[in-house]
Each structure stands twice: as C-alpha cells, then as structure tokens.
Amino acid sequence: MNNTENKPLMVLAGIGEGLGTALAARFAEGGYRVVGLSRSAREWPLPGYFAIACDLTKEAEVKATFEQIERQHGVPEVVIHMVGDLLIAPYLQLSAAAFEGVWRSMVLSAMLVSQQAVTRMLPAVHGTLLFAGATASLRGGARFAAFASAKFALRGLAQSLAREFHSQGIHVAHVILDGLIGDADGTELDPVALAESFWMLAHQPHSAWTHELDLRAQLERF
C-alpha cells in the first residue's frame, strides 16, 4: 500500500471538469490524497491526485477498482458520487434503452460504489459518503422523465443508506445542486464554493450531521 504520506483518502466517482476538479483540488489542498474514477482516467495536475479508469455501471469492475485502491492507497475516509447523465427528451420519443441507460449511469453506479465504500468503512466505524443530486431530485420537469426519475431514485438510496448506517459511524449526505454550475457571479453555482460545502459535510462532528443540503446561487429562483 502506497501510504507513506499517511494522508486521508478521498475517492471521487465520476470526476469531470468543473465541480469534479474543484472537489479534487479542495480535498488535495486540505491534505487528502484523491483518487478520481472515470471511464477515461484523465489526469489532472493536482498534488496527490491519482486517476483510475472504471466503468461505474459494471459490478465486477467497480469491485476490482476498490480492491486496487485499497491495496495502493488504503481505505477511503470520504467517497463522493457525482455521476451525471443529463438526457432531455420528449417522453413519447424516449426509448427503453435510453431510459435504462440513464438509470444505470446514475443510480446503479451509486449502488455499486456505495456498497464497496461502506464495506470498507464499517470496520473503522467511520467514513463519509456524499451523493450529488440536482433540481430534478425534487421536481420532475417536462422532458426530464429519465433524468428526474433517476435523481429521485438516487435521493431515496441516500435516505435508506443514512438510516441504515448512520448508527454505525458512516455519514451519508445528499447534496441538491439547484441550478447550473458556472461562474461565481450570483446567477450560477460556483464550483469552488460548492466544493467548500462538500468539504464541510465531510468534516461535521458526529453530534450534528446534515443529511440533505440544497445549494443554489443567490439569483436562482426556487
């Protein structure tokens, strides 16, 4: 195990440009090693960052990836799931394959990642599991049938895991990102500010855990 620095580990499932890189940077700045999982295994110029290629919808691949992470880096203290698959389509033109694909991408991946994370966190009676939701976690808009139903399911999964594992020391939280992510001008969600909220959730004392947090820009209507 490559753990000579004795730093805590954060695993980011579904890293991409924007919020993903802001999260990786925030945790790296806070003293964490960061492992980013994506199909492309793209490298980012961050200290203590490691990229691993993984299809998060494939059970055997996710299991093997977490085994590799444990061998090379140790057990993660924080795991963040932030896979997005935004499909906007008229409902009557929505194919079963496309609908299932969105569900697999956002919900099945969350189930597979969280199983591997929780399995490793339980012996330590410690860990944080964060899920990134969206406006569609609470409200299904027209032409958002696939995306909204998957985000509703993700929210339900997070609630179930929180009720099952909070008492065993694992903090589970669902973060609703209500709005577009972009510039820090008050009209869009600032990824750097969002990353600060995820950092806060990962370091709350056991006596005051947040389960659900909704975040929006100052000028976002809700």
LOKE-860371 format. One record per residue: x, y, z of N, C-alpha, C, CB in turn. Coordinates in steps of 0.2 Angstrom, whole numbers, padded with zeros to 4 digits, always signed. Last residue first. Glycine has a CB too. Example, Ala and Ser with C-alpha at 12.3 -4.5 7.8 and 13.67 -1.06 7.14 Angstrom:
# residues 2
+0064-0011+0035+0068-0005+0036+0064+0000+0039+0070-0003+0029 +0066-0028+0039+0062-0022+0039+0066-0016+0039+0057-0022+0045 
# end
This chain:
# residues 222
-0183+0149-0035-0185+0142-0032-0191+0143-0028-0179+0139-0028 -0170+0156-0045-0177+0156-0042-0179+0149-0040-0182+0158-0048 -0154+0162-0041-0158+0157-0044-0165+0157-0041-0154+0150-0042 -0146+0172-0036-0151+0174-0040-0155+0168-0043-0148+0178-0046 -0137+0164-0028-0141+0170-0025-0147+0172-0029-0136+0176-0024 -0137+0147-0032-0134+0154-0032-0139+0159-0030-0133+0155-0040 -0140+0133-0020-0141+0137-0026-0138+0144-0026-0149+0138-0027 -0141+0118-0012-0137+0124-0014-0139+0127-0020-0130+0121-0014 -0147+0108+0002-0148+0111-0005-0145+0117-0006-0156+0112-0006 -0143+0094+0010-0141+0101+0009-0143+0103+0002-0134+0102+0011 -0147+0081+0021-0148+0084+0015-0147+0091+0015-0155+0083+0013 -0140+0078+0034-0141+0073+0029-0143+0076+0022-0147+0068+0031 -0128+0083+0044-0133+0085+0039-0134+0079+0035-0130+0092+0035 -0124+0080+0061-0124+0078+0054-0129+0081+0050-0123+0071+0054 -0119+0083+0075-0123+0087+0071-0121+0086+0064-0121+0095+0073 -0110+0074+0082-0116+0077+0085-0121+0081+0081-0114+0080+0092 -0099+0071+0074-0105+0066+0074-0111+0069+0078-0102+0060+0078 -0095+0086+0065-0094+0082+0071-0100+0077+0071-0094+0086+0077 -0091+0087+0047-0095+0088+0053-0094+0084+0059-0102+0088+0050 -0083+0085+0036-0080+0086+0042-0084+0088+0048-0074+0091+0041 -0091+0084+0025-0086+0078+0026-0083+0079+0033-0081+0077+0021 -0097+0096+0024-0101+0090+0026-0096+0084+0028-0105+0088+0020 -0086+0104+0020-0089+0105+0027-0093+0099+0029-0094+0111+0026 -0084+0099+0007-0079+0099+0012-0082+0099+0019-0073+0104+0011 -0096+0103+0001-0094+0096+0002-0089+0095+0007-0092+0093-0005 -0093+0117+0002-0099+0114+0006-0098+0107+0006-0106+0116+0002 -0083+0119-0006-0082+0121+0001-0087+0117+0005-0082+0128+0002 -0088+0115-0019-0083+0111-0016-0082+0112-0008-0076+0111-0019 -0096+0127-0021-0099+0120-0020-0094+0116-0016-0101+0117-0026 -0086+0136-0023-0090+0137-0017-0094+0130-0015-0095+0143-0018 -0081+0131-0035-0076+0132-0029-0080+0132-0023-0072+0138-0030 -0092+0132-0044-0089+0125-0042-0085+0126-0036-0086+0122-0047 -0106+0142-0041-0099+0142-0042-0096+0135-0039-0096+0148-0037 -0121+0142-0050-0117+0139-0045-0110+0139-0046-0120+0132-0043 -0126+0158-0057-0124+0151-0057-0120+0149-0051-0120+0150-0064 -0127+0171-0053-0133+0168-0057-0132+0161-0058-0133+0172-0064 -0116+0175-0045-0123+0176-0042-0129+0173-0046-0125+0182-0040 -0105+0173-0051-0107+0180-0052-0114+0180-0049-0108+0182-0059 -0095+0162-0054-0096+0165-0047-0099+0172-0048-0090+0164-0043 -0101+0152-0067-0097+0157-0065-0100+0159-0058-0098+0163-0070 -0107+0136-0065-0103+0140-0070-0099+0145-0066-0108+0143-0074 -0121+0125-0065-0114+0126-0062-0110+0130-0067-0110+0120-0060 -0138+0129-0063-0132+0127-0067-0126+0129-0064-0133+0132-0074 -0147+0122-0049-0146+0127-0054-0140+0125-0058-0144+0133-0051 -0145+0115-0035-0151+0118-0039-0149+0123-0043-0156+0120-0033 -0140+0101-0030-0137+0106-0034-0142+0110-0038-0131+0104-0038 -0141+0093-0015-0145+0095-0021-0142+0102-0024-0153+0097-0019 -0133+0080-0008-0132+0087-0009-0136+0089-0016-0125+0089-0010 -0134+0069+0005-0137+0070-0002-0137+0078-0003-0144+0067-0003 -0124+0059+0016-0127+0065+0014-0129+0066+0007-0123+0071+0017 -0119+0049+0029-0122+0049+0022-0126+0055+0021-0126+0043+0021 -0107+0043+0039-0111+0049+0037-0113+0049+0030-0107+0056+0039 -0106+0030+0049-0105+0032+0042-0110+0037+0041-0105+0026+0037 -0108+0024+0061-0102+0029+0061-0101+0031+0054-0096+0025+0063 -0119+0017+0063-0113+0013+0063-0107+0017+0061-0113+0007+0058 -0130+0025+0062-0128+0022+0069-0122+0018+0069-0134+0018+0071 -0130+0027+0048-0128+0032+0052-0126+0030+0059-0133+0037+0053 -0135+0016+0041-0128+0016+0043-0125+0022+0047-0124+0016+0037 -0148+0017+0038-0145+0010+0040-0138+0011+0043-0145+0006+0034 -0151+0030+0035-0155+0027+0041-0152+0020+0043-0162+0026+0039 -0142+0032+0024-0142+0035+0030-0145+0032+0036-0144+0043+0029 -0148+0023+0015-0141+0021+0017-0140+0025+0024-0136+0023+0012 -0160+0029+0012-0160+0022+0015-0153+0021+0018-0162+0017+0010 -0156+0041+0007-0160+0041+0013-0160+0034+0016-0167+0043+0012 -0150+0037-0005-0146+0040+0000-0150+0040+0007-0145+0048-0002 -0161+0031-0012-0155+0027-0010-0151+0030-0004-0150+0026-0016 -0168+0043-0014-0171+0038-0010-0165+0033-0008-0176+0034-0014 -0159+0050-0023-0161+0053-0016-0164+0047-0012-0166+0058-0017 -0160+0041-0034-0153+0042-0030-0155+0045-0023-0149+0047-0034 -0173+0042-0038-0171+0036-0035-0164+0037-0031-0170+0031-0041 -0173+0055-0042-0177+0054-0037-0175+0047-0034-0184+0053-0039 -0164+0053-0053-0162+0058-0047-0166+0057-0041-0162+0065-0049 -0172+0045-0061-0165+0043-0059-0163+0047-0053-0160+0043-0064 -0182+0054-0064-0183+0048-0061-0177+0045-0058-0187+0043-0065 -0175+0064-0071-0178+0066-0064-0180+0059-0061-0185+0069-0065 -0170+0058-0083-0166+0061-0078-0169+0062-0071-0163+0068-0080 -0182+0053-0089-0177+0049-0087-0172+0052-0082-0173+0047-0093 -0190+0065-0090-0193+0059-0086-0187+0054-0084-0197+0055-0091 -0190+0078-0094-0184+0076-0090-0186+0069-0086-0183+0081-0084 -0200+0083-0101-0195+0081-0105-0189+0078-0101-0193+0086-0110 -0205+0094-0087-0207+0091-0094-0200+0089-0098-0211+0096-0098 -0197+0089-0072-0199+0094-0077-0201+0090-0083-0194+0099-0078 -0199+0084-0055-0198+0082-0062-0201+0086-0067-0202+0075-0062 -0190+0089-0041-0195+0091-0046-0194+0088-0053-0196+0099-0046 -0180+0084-0034-0186+0086-0030-0192+0087-0035-0184+0092-0026 -0170+0081-0042-0171+0076-0037-0177+0077-0033-0165+0077-0032 -0169+0091-0051-0173+0086-0053-0174+0080-0048-0170+0082-0059 -0159+0099-0046-0165+0101-0045-0170+0095-0047-0167+0107-0050 -0148+0085-0039-0150+0091-0044-0157+0093-0042-0149+0088-0051 -0135+0077-0030-0141+0077-0033-0142+0084-0037-0147+0077-0028 -0121+0068-0026-0123+0074-0029-0130+0073-0032-0118+0077-0034 -0118+0061-0010-0121+0060-0016-0123+0067-0019-0127+0055-0016 -0105+0054+0001-0109+0060-0002-0111+0059-0009-0104+0067-0001 -0100+0047+0015-0102+0045+0008-0107+0051+0006-0106+0038+0008 -0087+0045+0027-0092+0049+0024-0094+0048+0017-0090+0057+0024 -0083+0036+0042-0082+0037+0035-0088+0042+0032-0083+0031+0031 -0082+0023+0054-0080+0030+0052-0080+0030+0044-0073+0032+0055 -0079+0010+0058-0084+0014+0061-0083+0021+0060-0085+0013+0069 -0070+0002+0052-0067+0008+0056-0072+0012+0059-0063+0012+0051 -0078-0007+0046-0074-0010+0051-0071-0004+0055-0068-0014+0048 -0085+0001+0037-0089-0001+0043-0084-0004+0048-0093-0007+0041 -0078+0005+0025-0079+0010+0031-0081+0007+0037-0083+0015+0029 -0079-0006+0016-0073-0004+0019-0073+0001+0025-0068-0001+0014 -0093-0006+0014-0090-0012+0016-0083-0011+0019-0089-0017+0010 -0095+0007+0009-0097+0005+0015-0094-0001+0018-0105+0004+0015 -0089+0006-0004-0086+0011+0001-0088+0009+0008-0089+0017-0001 -0096-0004-0011-0089-0005-0010-0086-0001-0004-0085-0004-0016 -0109+0002-0010-0108-0005-0007-0100-0006-0006-0110-0010-0012 -0106+0014-0018-0108+0014-0010-0107+0007-0007-0115+0017-0009 -0104+0009-0031-0099+0012-0027-0100+0012-0020-0099+0019-0030 -0117+0003-0033-0111-0001-0033-0105+0002-0030-0109-0003-0041 -0126+0013-0032-0127+0007-0028-0120+0003-0027-0132+0003-0030 -0121+0022-0042-0121+0024-0035-0122+0018-0030-0127+0029-0033 -0124+0014-0053-0117+0016-0051-0116+0018-0044-0114+0022-0056 -0138+0014-0053-0134+0008-0052-0127+0009-0050-0134+0004-0058 -0139+0028-0055-0142+0025-0049-0138+0018-0048-0149+0024-0050 -0133+0033-0066-0133+0037-0060-0135+0034-0054-0138+0043-0062 -0132+0023-0076-0127+0028-0076-0127+0031-0069-0127+0033-0081 -0145+0017-0075-0138+0013-0074-0133+0018-0072-0137+0008-0080 -0153+0027-0079-0154+0024-0073-0147+0020-0071-0160+0019-0072 -0149+0029-0092-0148+0035-0088-0149+0032-0080-0154+0040-0089 -0152+0017-0098-0145+0019-0098-0144+0025-0093-0143+0021-0105 -0166+0016-0097-0162+0012-0093-0155+0014-0092-0162+0004-0096 -0169+0026-0107-0171+0027-0100-0167+0022-0095-0179+0025-0100 -0163+0020-0118-0160+0026-0116-0162+0028-0109-0163+0032-0120 -0171+0009-0119-0164+0008-0119-0161+0014-0116-0160+0006-0125 -0184+0013-0121-0182+0010-0115-0175+0009-0114-0185+0003-0116 -0184+0030-0128-0183+0023-0129-0182+0020-0122-0178+0021-0134 -0194+0043-0130-0189+0041-0125-0189+0033-0126-0191+0043-0118 -0204+0050-0136-0199+0048-0140-0193+0045-0136-0196+0054-0144 -0213+0053-0126-0215+0048-0131-0210+0046-0136-0221+0051-0135 -0206+0063-0119-0207+0057-0116-0209+0051-0121-0212+0057-0111 -0193+0072-0127-0200+0071-0126-0201+0064-0124-0203+0072-0133 -0178+0074-0116-0181+0071-0122-0189+0071-0121-0178+0064-0124 -0162+0075-0110-0169+0079-0110-0172+0077-0117-0167+0086-0110 -0151+0068-0099-0155+0067-0105-0162+0070-0105-0156+0059-0106 -0137+0069-0091-0142+0073-0092-0145+0071-0099-0140+0080-0092 -0129+0061-0080-0131+0059-0087-0137+0062-0089-0132+0051-0087 -0116+0061-0068-0122+0065-0071-0123+0062-0078-0121+0072-0071 -0110+0056-0053-0111+0054-0060-0117+0058-0062-0111+0047-0060 -0104+0058-0040-0106+0064-0043-0107+0062-0051-0102+0070-0042 -0100+0053-0024-0103+0050-0030-0106+0056-0034-0108+0045-0029 -0086+0052-0014-0091+0056-0017-0093+0054-0023-0088+0064-0018 -0080+0046+0001-0082+0044-0006-0087+0049-0008-0084+0037-0006 -0068+0047+0013-0073+0051+0010-0074+0048+0003-0072+0058+0010 -0058+0038+0017-0062+0041+0023-0068+0045+0020-0058+0046+0027 -0054+0023+0010-0056+0030+0009-0060+0032+0015-0060+0031+0003 -0040+0013+0014-0047+0013+0014-0049+0021+0014-0050+0010+0021 -0025+0013+0002-0029+0012+0009-0036+0013+0008-0026+0017+0014 -0018+0013-0009-0019+0019-0006-0022+0018+0001-0023+0024-0010 -0017+0000-0015-0012+0005-0017-0012+0011-0012-0013+0007-0024 -0027-0008-0010-0020-0010-0010-0015-0005-0011-0019-0015-0016 -0038+0000-0012-0036-0002-0005-0029-0004-0005-0041-0007-0002 -0038+0001-0026-0037+0007-0022-0035+0005-0015-0044+0011-0021 -0041-0012-0029-0035-0009-0031-0033-0003-0027-0035-0007-0039 -0054-0013-0024-0048-0018-0021-0042-0015-0023-0049-0025-0024 -0060-0004-0032-0060-0003-0025-0054-0007-0021-0066-0003-0021 -0059-0011-0044-0056-0005-0043-0055-0003-0036-0060+0001-0047 -0066-0023-0042-0059-0023-0043-0056-0017-0042-0058-0026-0050 -0079-0017-0041-0076-0021-0035-0069-0021-0036-0079-0028-0035 -0081-0011-0053-0081-0007-0048-0078-0011-0042-0088-0005-0046 -0080-0023-0061-0075-0018-0062-0075-0013-0056-0077-0014-0069 -0092-0030-0057-0085-0033-0056-0080-0028-0057-0084-0039-0061 -0102-0021-0061-0101-0023-0054-0094-0026-0053-0106-0028-0052 -0102-0007-0070-0101-0014-0070-0098-0016-0064-0095-0015-0076 -0104+0007-0070-0110+0003-0070-0109-0005-0070-0114+0005-0076 -0092+0013-0070-0095+0013-0063-0102+0009-0064-0096+0020-0061 -0078+0009-0077-0085+0009-0079-0089+0008-0073-0087+0004-0085 -0063+0017-0074-0068+0012-0071-0074+0014-0074-0068+0013-0064 -0046+0021-0072-0051+0020-0077-0056+0015-0074-0049+0018-0084 -0040+0033-0061-0041+0026-0062-0047+0025-0067-0042+0022-0056 -0028+0045-0055-0033+0043-0059-0034+0036-0061-0033+0047-0066 -0023+0054-0041-0022+0048-0045-0028+0046-0049-0020+0042-0040 -0015+0067-0033-0020+0065-0037-0019+0059-0041-0023+0071-0041 -0005+0075-0026-0008+0069-0023-0014+0066-0026-0010+0071-0016 -0008+0090-0034-0004+0086-0029-0008+0080-0026-0001+0091-0024 -0015+0090-0051-0016+0091-0043-0011+0087-0039-0023+0090-0042 -0018+0090-0065-0012+0092-0062-0013+0095-0055-0009+0098-0066 -0027+0075-0069-0027+0082-0068-0021+0084-0064-0034+0084-0064 -0030+0063-0082-0026+0065-0076-0027+0073-0076-0018+0064-0078 -0044+0052-0085-0040+0058-0087-0036+0061-0081-0045+0064-0089 -0050+0040-0086-0045+0041-0082-0040+0047-0084-0040+0034-0082 -0062+0038-0094-0056+0040-0097-0050+0040-0093-0057+0047-0100 -0072+0034-0084-0070+0030-0090-0064+0031-0093-0076+0030-0095 -0066+0038-0068-0070+0039-0074-0068+0034-0079-0068+0047-0076 -0061+0043-0052-0063+0037-0056-0068+0040-0062-0068+0032-0052 -0048+0049-0043-0053+0050-0047-0055+0044-0052-0052+0056-0051 -0042+0050-0027-0042+0045-0032-0048+0047-0036-0042+0038-0030 -0031+0060-0017-0038+0060-0021-0037+0055-0026-0040+0067-0023 -0026+0063-0001-0024+0060-0007-0031+0059-0010-0020+0053-0007 -0028+0079+0008-0030+0072+0006-0026+0070+0000-0038+0072+0005 -0026+0092+0012-0022+0086+0015-0024+0079+0013-0021+0087+0022 -0033+0102+0007-0035+0100+0014-0031+0094+0016-0042+0099+0014 -0030+0101-0006-0027+0107-0003-0028+0106+0005-0031+0113-0005 -0037+0090-0010-0030+0090-0010-0027+0095-0006-0028+0090-0018 -0050+0095-0008-0048+0090-0004-0040+0089-0004-0051+0083-0006 -0050+0105-0019-0051+0107-0012-0049+0101-0007-0059+0108-0011 -0047+0097-0030-0042+0102-0028-0043+0104-0021-0043+0109-0032 -0058+0089-0031-0052+0086-0030-0047+0091-0028-0050+0083-0037 -0068+0099-0033-0068+0095-0027-0061+0092-0026-0074+0089-0028 -0064+0104-0045-0064+0109-0039-0064+0105-0033-0071+0113-0039 -0066+0094-0053-0059+0096-0052-0059+0101-0046-0057+0099-0058 -0080+0093-0052-0076+0087-0050-0069+0089-0049-0076+0082-0056 -0085+0105-0056-0086+0103-0049-0081+0098-0048-0093+0101-0048 -0075+0105-0069-0079+0109-0066-0080+0108-0059-0086+0109-0069 -0073+0089-0077-0071+0096-0077-0076+0100-0073-0069+0099-0084 -0075+0075-0067-0075+0078-0073-0073+0086-0072-0082+0078-0077 -0077+0059-0059-0074+0066-0059-0074+0068-0067-0067+0065-0057 -0084+0048-0054-0087+0052-0059-0084+0059-0060-0094+0053-0058 -0080+0047-0037-0083+0043-0043-0087+0047-0048-0088+0038-0040 -0067+0050-0028-0072+0054-0032-0074+0050-0038-0069+0061-0034 -0061+0047-0012-0062+0044-0019-0068+0048-0022-0064+0036-0018 -0048+0052-0002-0055+0053-0004-0055+0050-0011-0056+0061-0005 -0039+0048+0013-0040+0047+0006-0047+0049+0004-0039+0039+0004 -0026+0056+0023-0033+0053+0022-0034+0052+0015-0038+0057+0026 -0008+0051+0023-0014+0056+0022-0020+0052+0021-0012+0061+0016 +0004+0045+0024-0001+0045+0030-0006+0050+0029+0003+0045+0036 +0014+0044+0015+0012+0051+0017+0007+0051+0023+0009+0055+0011 +0014+0031+0012+0020+0034+0016+0018+0041+0018+0026+0034+0011 +0006+0022+0006+0003+0026+0011+0008+0030+0015-0002+0022+0016 +0003+0011-0005+0007+0017-0005+0004+0022+0000+0007+0020-0012 +0004-0006+0000+0000+0000+0000+0004+0006+0000-0005+0000+0006 
# end
